[in-house]
Amino acid sequence: MTFKRFSFLIFTFCYGVMIYGQKAKVATVGFYNLENLFDTVNDTTINDEEFLPEGKRNWTEEKYLEKQANMAYVISQIGTDIAPQGLSVLGVSEVENLKVLQDLVSQPSIKNRNYQIVHYDSKDFRGIDVALIYNPEHFKVDSSRIIDLPILRDGVPYHTRDILYVAGKFDGESMIFLVNHWPSRRGGEQTTAPDRNKGAQLCRDVVDDALAKNPEAKVWIMGDLNDDPTSESLKGYLRTKAKVADVKPNDVFNPFEDFYRRGIGTGAYRDNWSLFDNIIFTEPLLEKPQDGYYYIKAGIFNKKWLVQPSGQYKGYPFRTFSFDTYQHGYSDHFPVYVVIAKNVE
């Protein structure tokens, strides 16, 4: 399959950079699906049996430690070409619990960043959650909560991931982050589309409420949406725009639609790229000039070492498992990122 490479995403600080002829701070915001970051301990309240030493994936402590080291190494590399301190804010998905997140931020490659965690256990039947990781030197949390995503399958309540809402100050500037992992396409794309549309509408409601209170509100919507940038959930319900010139007040901008239309993705299936991992934001981040942070660029972090080097899935993301066979890889998704900047005197 044809493989096209771009760059990446997450939140970081860099001082003294010249942008548009002005001295600026540069930061990055990111999202990463960690592909089944489970511990090896049985939790009887969720369906984690396959990720146990005696489970079908033979998920041992040795594999768990390698997985943690691999995930932390990826995180340690994102954004350091822009800001040596690394990411300031990172949304993640497919994490089992708070403990695996604590183990992650304690890994030697990122421990010195003192990452803090916002996490709530969801009722997802697989036991996977979303979370926000942040550097407290750059971002301060004011409040957080979960937004329930109620759906039905065959008329029966179906528990999926909540939407994580985090409001805080980034370098003193108010921002809101919504971390998502919308329902999968299992059962058919069209059959399950209403579930993702509902997730999109919930996010749109948060955006509308924030902008009604403050027309300059900077709201980020990130996550594994299980839909591409051109899907109905994003275009019809979230009402994303793909071109900066088309974005009006109250609109949201998705820089990843351009990647998708050029055949660049974050995951692959049957030799076709998908771009389920998106970072979307409100119009005030596009305004220039301004005193706060503004958008510079977006990217997909798909370094050569994150790509499957050989075999049937050569060119795909280098994942942890291929079916039930351990690959010693990273994730079946590439991370995504957005670079922003703020002018300084």
PEWOTA-V224782 format. One record per residue. N is the residue number from 1. RES is the residue in three letters. SS is DSSP state (H for helix, E for strand, C for the rest). PSI is psi in whole degrees, -180 to 180 (none if undefined). OMEGA is omega as a letter, one per 40 degrees, with the letter a starting at -180 (* if undefined). Layout:
BEGIN
((N/RES/SS/PSI/OMEGA) (N/RES/SS/PSI/OMEGA))
END
This chain:
BEGIN
((1/MET/C/147/i) (2/THR/C/134/a) (3/PHE/C/122/i) (4/LYS/C/136/a) (5/ARG/C/139/i) (6/PHE/C/-148/a) (7/SER/C/-124/a) (8/PHE/C/-157/i) (9/LEU/C/150/i) (10/ILE/C/-176/a) (11/PHE/C/125/a) (12/THR/C/171/a) (13/PHE/C/139/i) (14/CYS/E/128/a) (15/TYR/E/150/i) (16/GLY/E/9/i) (17/VAL/E/142/i) (18/MET/E/121/i) (19/ILE/E/127/a) (20/TYR/C/36/i) (21/GLY/C/10/a) (22/GLN/E/140/i) (23/LYS/E/135/a) (24/ALA/E/155/i) (25/LYS/E/141/i) (26/VAL/E/140/i) (27/ALA/E/161/i) (28/THR/E/147/i) (29/VAL/E/137/a) (30/GLY/E/168/i) (31/PHE/E/142/a) (32/TYR/E/124/i) (33/ASN/E/116/a) (34/LEU/E/7/i) (35/GLU/E/82/i) (36/ASN/E/61/i) (37/LEU/E/87/i) (38/PHE/C/149/i) (39/ASP/C/-173/a) (40/THR/C/10/a) (41/VAL/C/134/a) (42/ASN/C/126/i) (43/ASP/C/111/a) (44/THR/C/-9/a) (45/THR/C/-8/a) (46/ILE/C/173/a) (47/ASN/C/79/a) (48/ASP/C/16/a) (49/GLU/H/-33/a) (50/GLU/H/-19/i) (51/PHE/H/55/i) (52/LEU/C/159/i) (53/PRO/C/-34/i) (54/GLU/C/2/a) (55/GLY/C/174/a) (56/LYS/C/-19/i) (57/ARG/C/2/i) (58/ASN/C/55/a) (59/TRP/C/92/a) (60/THR/C/169/i) (61/GLU/H/-37/i) (62/GLU/H/-44/i) (63/LYS/H/-40/i) (64/TYR/H/-45/a) (65/LEU/H/-38/i) (66/GLU/H/-42/i) (67/LYS/H/-45/i) (68/GLN/H/-45/i) (69/ALA/H/-40/i) (70/ASN/H/-46/a) (71/MET/H/-43/a) (72/ALA/H/-37/i) (73/TYR/H/-43/i) (74/VAL/H/-49/a) (75/ILE/H/-38/a) (76/SER/H/-24/a) (77/GLN/H/-22/a) (78/ILE/C/123/i) (79/GLY/C/-6/a) (80/THR/C/-17/i) (81/ASP/C/-18/i) (82/ILE/C/-43/a) (83/ALA/C/118/a) (84/PRO/C/-25/a) (85/GLN/C/-12/a) (86/GLY/C/-171/a) (87/LEU/C/149/i) (88/SER/C/-37/i) (89/VAL/E/132/i) (90/LEU/E/123/i) (91/GLY/E/141/i) (92/VAL/E/158/i) (93/SER/E/170/a) (94/GLU/E/50/i) (95/VAL/E/140/a) (96/GLU/C/-41/a) (97/ASN/C/-180/i) (98/LEU/H/-36/a) (99/LYS/H/-42/a) (100/VAL/H/-30/i) (101/LEU/H/-40/i) (102/GLN/H/-40/i) (103/ASP/H/-38/a) (104/LEU/H/-52/a) (105/VAL/H/-10/i) (106/SER/C/-1/i) (107/GLN/C/143/a) (108/PRO/C/-34/a) (109/SER/C/-19/a) (110/ILE/C/1/a) (111/LYS/H/-38/a) (112/ASN/H/-8/i) (113/ARG/H/-12/i) (114/ASN/C/41/a) (115/TYR/E/138/i) (116/GLN/E/166/a) (117/ILE/E/137/i) (118/VAL/E/118/a) (119/HIS/E/142/i) (120/TYR/C/140/i) (121/ASP/C/132/i) (122/SER/C/174/i) (123/LYS/C/13/a) (124/ASP/C/135/a) (125/PHE/C/-26/i) (126/ARG/C/-13/i) (127/GLY/C/23/i) (128/ILE/C/144/a) (129/ASP/E/173/i) (130/VAL/E/164/i) (131/ALA/E/167/i) (132/LEU/E/129/i) (133/ILE/E/136/a) (134/TYR/E/152/i) (135/ASN/E/117/a) (136/PRO/C/-14/i) (137/GLU/C/-20/a) (138/HIS/C/-32/a) (139/PHE/E/134/i) (140/LYS/E/127/a) (141/VAL/E/128/i) (142/ASP/E/-42/a) (143/SER/E/158/i) (144/SER/E/156/i) (145/ARG/E/170/i) (146/ILE/E/147/i) (147/ILE/E/115/a) (148/ASP/C/138/i) (149/LEU/C/88/a) (150/PRO/C/123/i) (151/ILE/E/163/i) (152/LEU/E/141/i) (153/ARG/E/118/a) (154/ASP/C/38/i) (155/GLY/C/3/a) (156/VAL/E/137/i) (157/PRO/E/133/a) (158/TYR/E/120/a) (159/HIS/C/125/i) (160/THR/C/-171/a) (161/ARG/C/141/i) (162/ASP/C/164/i) (163/ILE/E/129/a) (164/LEU/E/125/i) (165/TYR/E/124/i) (166/VAL/E/124/i) (167/ALA/E/140/a) (168/GLY/E/-168/a) (169/LYS/E/122/i) (170/PHE/E/112/a) (171/ASP/C/38/i) (172/GLY/C/-5/a) (173/GLU/E/132/a) (174/SER/E/132/i) (175/MET/E/153/i) (176/ILE/E/135/i) (177/PHE/E/131/i) (178/LEU/E/116/a) (179/VAL/E/126/a) (180/ASN/E/151/i) (181/HIS/E/87/a) (182/TRP/C/161/a) (183/PRO/C/145/a) (184/SER/C/176/i) (185/ARG/C/8/i) (186/ARG/C/125/a) (187/GLY/C/-5/i) (188/GLY/C/136/a) (189/GLU/H/-48/a) (190/GLN/H/-38/a) (191/THR/H/-39/a) (192/THR/H/-4/a) (193/ALA/H/-41/i) (194/PRO/H/-30/i) (195/ASP/H/-42/i) (196/ARG/H/-34/i) (197/ASN/H/-37/i) (198/LYS/H/-40/i) (199/GLY/H/-42/i) (200/ALA/H/-42/a) (201/GLN/H/-38/i) (202/LEU/H/-42/i) (203/CYS/H/-42/i) (204/ARG/H/-37/i) (205/ASP/H/-40/i) (206/VAL/H/-44/i) (207/VAL/H/-49/a) (208/ASP/H/-41/i) (209/ASP/H/-43/a) (210/ALA/H/-42/a) (211/LEU/H/-30/i) (212/ALA/H/-36/i) (213/LYS/H/-34/a) (214/ASN/C/105/a) (215/PRO/C/-15/i) (216/GLU/C/15/a) (217/ALA/C/135/i) (218/LYS/C/105/a) (219/VAL/E/131/i) (220/TRP/E/134/i) (221/ILE/E/114/a) (222/MET/E/156/i) (223/GLY/E/176/i) (224/ASP/E/102/a) (225/LEU/C/-5/a) (226/ASN/C/23/i) (227/ASP/C/153/i) (228/ASP/C/166/a) (229/PRO/C/-22/a) (230/THR/C/4/a) (231/SER/C/159/a) (232/GLU/H/-37/a) (233/SER/H/-41/a) (234/LEU/H/-46/a) (235/LYS/H/-38/a) (236/GLY/H/-38/a) (237/TYR/H/-50/i) (238/LEU/H/-24/i) (239/ARG/C/54/a) (240/THR/E/153/i) (241/LYS/E/145/a) (242/ALA/C/-20/a) (243/LYS/C/135/a) (244/VAL/H/-40/a) (245/ALA/H/-22/a) (246/ASP/H/-8/a) (247/VAL/C/124/i) (248/LYS/C/168/i) (249/PRO/C/140/a) (250/ASN/C/-6/i) (251/ASP/C/165/i) (252/VAL/E/145/a) (253/PHE/E/133/i) (254/ASN/E/100/a) (255/PRO/C/-14/a) (256/PHE/H/-10/i) (257/GLU/H/-37/i) (258/ASP/H/-41/i) (259/PHE/H/-48/a) (260/TYR/H/-42/a) (261/ARG/H/-20/i) (262/ARG/C/9/i) (263/GLY/C/20/a) (264/ILE/C/133/a) (265/GLY/C/-178/i) (266/THR/C/-10/i) (267/GLY/E/160/a) (268/ALA/E/145/i) (269/TYR/E/124/a) (270/ARG/C/46/i) (271/ASP/C/23/i) (272/ASN/E/136/i) (273/TRP/E/139/i) (274/SER/E/161/i) (275/LEU/C/74/a) (276/PHE/C/-20/a) (277/ASP/E/113/a) (278/ASN/E/152/i) (279/ILE/E/120/a) (280/ILE/E/148/a) (281/PHE/E/164/a) (282/THR/E/162/a) (283/GLU/H/-35/a) (284/PRO/H/-23/i) (285/LEU/H/-9/i) (286/LEU/H/-10/a) (287/GLU/C/131/i) (288/LYS/C/137/e) (289/PRO/C/163/i) (290/GLN/C/167/a) (291/ASP/C/-25/a) (292/GLY/C/-164/a) (293/TYR/C/145/i) (294/TYR/E/157/a) (295/TYR/E/137/i) (296/ILE/E/-57/a) (297/LYS/E/168/i) (298/ALA/E/162/i) (299/GLY/E/169/i) (300/ILE/E/124/a) (301/PHE/E/97/a) (302/ASN/C/54/i) (303/LYS/C/157/a) (304/LYS/H/-38/a) (305/TRP/H/-9/i) (306/LEU/H/4/a) (307/VAL/E/135/i) (308/GLN/C/120/a) (309/PRO/C/-20/a) (310/SER/C/176/i) (311/GLY/C/-168/a) (312/GLN/C/-33/a) (313/TYR/C/28/i) (314/LYS/C/132/a) (315/GLY/C/-15/i) (316/TYR/C/166/i) (317/PRO/E/138/a) (318/PHE/C/99/a) (319/ARG/C/171/i) (320/THR/C/-47/i) (321/PHE/E/144/i) (322/SER/E/107/a) (323/PHE/C/-118/i) (324/ASP/C/12/a) (325/THR/E/124/a) (326/TYR/E/131/a) (327/GLN/C/-7/a) (328/HIS/C/25/a) (329/GLY/C/-150/a) (330/TYR/C/-79/a) (331/SER/C/158/i) (332/ASP/C/7/i) (333/HIS/C/144/i) (334/PHE/C/146/i) (335/PRO/E/157/i) (336/VAL/E/158/a) (337/TYR/E/162/i) (338/VAL/E/135/i) (339/VAL/E/132/i) (340/ILE/E/164/a) (341/ALA/E/160/i) (342/LYS/E/125/a) (343/ASN/E/142/i) (344/VAL/C/159/a) (345/GLU/C/none/*))
END
